[in-house]
Amino acid sequence: MKRRIVQGAVLLTLVTIAACPSFSQASVALQKHLTQDLGLTQEQVTSIRNGTPFAEALPSRSPAEVFVFGAVYINADPESYVKYAYDFNLLRSLPGYLAINQYSNPPQLSDLKGFALGSDDIQALKNCAPGNCAIQLPGGTIADIQKSINWSAPDVDNQVNQYIQKTALSRMQLYQQQGDKLLGEVYNDKKQQVNVSDQFKYILSYAKALPQNVPEFYNYIVNYPQSKSANMSSMFYWENVKFGLKPTLRIVQVMTMKGTPPQQPAYVIAEKQLYASHYFETSLDLTYCISGNGDPKQPGFFLVKVMGSEQAGLTGMKGSIVRRVAVSHSVTDMQKGLASAKQALEQHQ
């Protein structure tokens, strides 16, 4: 465990920082969070401020929960990160990405071309049953797809993927109208049922992991499509990505809030997983772009990321081993991602 700075030293540090015009109010609050809430030493905070990427796993409240925190200081405009992070042409070129595409507004069936399960997953669906299925699905969907498909036909893969695409489109349309009410149904692929909507609230309740309280944005995350303000926006994409043993289809909502510095982060971004075919029962990634100074001629910001998820298969003796590997990879990937973002954005500054 990283030792905590004694209270007097923390207060002295914060007073010194606050007196320095090169730090915004938001970045002072961040530094307090790093030392008091996360227990980082002042040397570690200084290292982050000097541009060294930092990542660590945070204590979890349950075996299925994984939280990873990361931060780095980038000498660039915060807005440049928003453009960089959602450059889909760039994402398509990254290792592990098999396919990715943004939904139109309104969503169209053509948006889902390439949104497809592999043959192994399709064969697994044939014998799926609630409580014992290789694909994360609600029980009603499992039963419906088994009745709708001619499993002996030579084009069975195409039939299944057409069904999957049409279902994904209709559910996206309903989600844009109803929000998390649509997610109130549960995954029935395992014995333990999972209510996706409740888990988003549970992730956001872990206040220690969140570097700054922005309640109006968190309210938008759980109450979409209500509670939207003029400084908030939303877009959707799907991806087929391989970060485990199996390629995984995911549908993600990206919610962005442009803050009003110096009190708030310049940007807060939430990546809210609406569906995943494997591994992640729930995933909510939060990104904070916190301005580091008030000089427009020398822009810079802290890039802070918090990745929270509930994952299947992390309990029991075997699950504990899987968990250690998953957490280790997540921390390493976080650190690499922060380093890549810093390099890319500072090169174009």
N, C-alpha and C positions, 0 to 999 in steps of 0.2 A: 504493500500500500504506500502511496505517496504521502509523505508527511504533510500535515496542514501547517500553514504559516500561523503563528500566534496572532491573536486578535489585534494587539497593538501594532505589530509589523504590517498587517494587512491595512489597517486604517491609515498608517503613515504612508504606505505605498499609494493608496487611493487618493489621499490628499495631494500627494506630489503629482500624480497623473492628472487629477482634475485641474490643478493649477497650470498645467502645460497646455497651451493653445492648440497643440497638434493632435489632441485627443478629443473626440466627440463625447457627448454625454452617454450615448449608446455604448461606445467602446469602454468607457469607465465602468458601466454596469456589467459589461462582459468580463472585464478583468476581475471584478468582484466575484462573479459567478465562478470563474476558473479557479480562484484560490479558496473561496469560502465553501462553495457547494461541491466542487469536484476534487478539491484537495491538491491542486497542482502547486508546485513550488514557484517562487518568484522567478527562479532560473528557467523553469519550463515556460512560464508566461513570456519571459523576455525572448526565449528561443523562438516561440511562435511569432512574436512581434517582429523578429528579425528575419522571418521567412522560412523557418524550418517546419515542415508539415508534422503535425502531431495527431495521433489517433490512439484510442484505447477503448476497451469494452467496459461498460458501466455495470454495476451490480444489477441483477435481474430480480424481479419479484416472483417469478415462477420459472420452472425448468424450460417451458416452451418459449419464454420471452427472451429476445436478444436486443440489446441496445449498444450501439457503437457511436462514439463521439469523436469528432475530428475538427481541427482548426488550422488555419495558416493565414499569414498576412500577405496580401497581394498588392503590388504597386500598380494599380490600374483602376479604372472607373468601375464601380459596382454594376452598372448597367451592362458592361461588357460580358459579365459572367452569365447573365440571363440569355444573351444571344448565343454564347458559346455552349451552354449546357443543353440547349434544345436545337442545335444544328443537326438535323436528322441525317443529312448527307455525311457528316462526320461520324455520327453514331453507327451508321451502316458499315463503316470501314473498320470498326473496332473488333478485336477478337471476341468471339462468343456471341456476337449478334448475327443471327441467321436471317432475320427480317425485322423491319420496323416501319410503321407508317402512321401518320397523323390522320385523325378523323376530320372529315369535312364538317362544315356548319351550315345546315344540319347534316347529321351522319348519313352516308350512303352505303349501300351494299358493296359497291365497287371499292370502298375504302378498305374492305377486309380481304381483298385478293392477297393470297399468301398466308392468311391466318388459318393455319392448318395443323392438325395433329399428325404425328408420324404413324407409320403402319403398326408399330408395337403398341402404341397407345390405343389405336383403333381396335386392334384385336382384344386388348384388355377390356374395352368397353362392352364387348359382346357378352362377357361373363360377369360383368359388374353386378353387385348387389349392394343395397344400402348397408353401411357398416363394413363393407369389404370391397373396396374399389381402388384401382390404381390411379384414377383421375379424380381431382377434387370437383365434386358436383353435388347439388342438392338431390335428395332422393327422387323427387318428382321428375327431374330432368333425366336421371338415369333410366327410370322406367319408360319415359316417353321416347327416348332415343332408341331403346331396344325394340320398341314396338314399331317405330317408324322406318327402320332400316331393313333392307333385304340383305341379310348377312351372307347369303350364298352367292350373291351377284358378283360378277367380275369387277364391277366398278364400286365395290363397297367403300373403299377409301374416299372416293369422290362424293358418294352419298353422305357419308358421315361429316365430311368437311363442309359440304353445302349446308347441312343441318346446323353445324356449329356456327358458321358465318351468319346465317339467318337469325339464329338465336342470339348471337352476340349483338347484332344490329338492333333487334327488338328490345333487348334488355338495356342497351345504351339509350334508346329513345325513352324508355320508361324511367330510367335513372335520371335523365335530364328533366323529367317532369316531377318525379317523386323523391329523388335523392335517396338517402339511406333507408327509407322505408322499404325500398326494393331489396336492399341488402339485409333486411330483417330475417329472411329465410336462412337456413343453416346448411352447411356442408354436411352431407351424410355419408361421405366415403369412408370414414373411420367410425369406430364404436363411439368415440366421444364427439358429440355434435359441436359445431362451431358457429356461433352467431357473429357474423362479420361486423355488423353495425356496432354492436356493443364493444367489440375489441378496439375500434378506432377511439372510442371515448376512453377506454382503459389505457391505451398508449399515451393519449394526451394528458392523462391524470398523473403521469410520472413527472412531476414538476422539476425534480432535481436535474433531469436530463435536458430541460429546455433553457437555453441561455438567456432568453428575455421573454417576459410575459406580454403576449399580444392577444388578449382575449377576444377582440372583435374578429381576428383572423381565425382563431381556433373555433369560434362559434360558426363561422362560415364553413369550415371543414366538416363539421358534424351536422350542420343544418342546411347544406346545399339542397336545392337552389335558392332557399331563403337566406337572409342575412348578408346579402352581397352589398358592398359599398362601392362607390365610384372608383376607388383606388384599387379594386380587386378585379381579377380576370381569371378565366378558366379555359383550358383546352384539354383534348384527349388524344391518346395514342395507344397503339398496341405494339407488342414486340414478341418475337420468338427468340429466346436467348438461352444459351447453354452455360449455366453457372453451377451445374451439378452433374449427376450421372445422366439425366434425361433433359432433352430440350423442353423448355417451359413456355407456354403461351401466357402472356400477361396483358391485362387491360389497365391502363393507368390514367388517372386524372391529374393534371398539373394545375395547381391553384397558386396564383401570384398576388401578393399585396405589395404595392409601392408605398413605403413608409414616409413619414414626415420627419426627417432628421432635424435636430440632433436627438430628439427623444426616442425615436423608433429606429429600427434597422432600415437601411435604404431599401432593401427588398427582403421579403420572406416568401419562400417557395415551399409548397407542400406537394409531394408526389404520393397520391393516395391510390393504392392498388385496389381496383374494383374486382379483379378476378385473376387467379393464377391456377394453371392446370396441375402444378406440382409444388411441393415444399412449403411455400409461404401461404399460411392461412390468412394472415393479415400483414400488410406492410405499409408503413407511413414514414416517408423520409422527409425531413424538414431541413431547409437550407436558409441560413441567415447571412445576408451581406451587410455587415456593420461598418459604417464609415469610420475610418481611423483618424481622419483629420478634417479640418474645415477649409483647407486651401485648395481651390479649384484648379490651380496651376500644378499641384502635385497630388493628384487623387490617389487614394489607397483605401483598402478595406480589409477587414477580417472576414474570411470565408469560413463559416461555421456550419458543420453538418451533423445532424442527429438522425441515425437510422434506427427505427424501431420496428420490430416484427414479432409475430407469433408464428412459430414453425412446427410442423408435424414431425414426429419421430425423434424428439430430443429428450424423452423421458426413459427411465429404466437404465440398466447397466449399458446396453448397447447404445441407447440414445445419448447417454452422457459422453461417450467417446465421440459420437457424431457431432455433438454440441461443441466440444472442444475444438474439433477441426473446423467446424463452420464459423465459430467465433474468431479463431485465429486467421482464417482466410478473409473474413469480413474486415478485420482491423488492417490487415496488409493491403487489401484492395482499397480501403478508405484512404490510407496514407499515399498510395500510388495515385489515386484519383485527385487528391489535393495537390500533389506535386505536378501532375500533368496540367491541371487547370492553371496553376501559378505560372508554369513555363509558357503555356500557350498565350495567356493574357498579357504577360509582361513583354513577350516578344513583339506583340502588336501595339504596344503602348506608344 
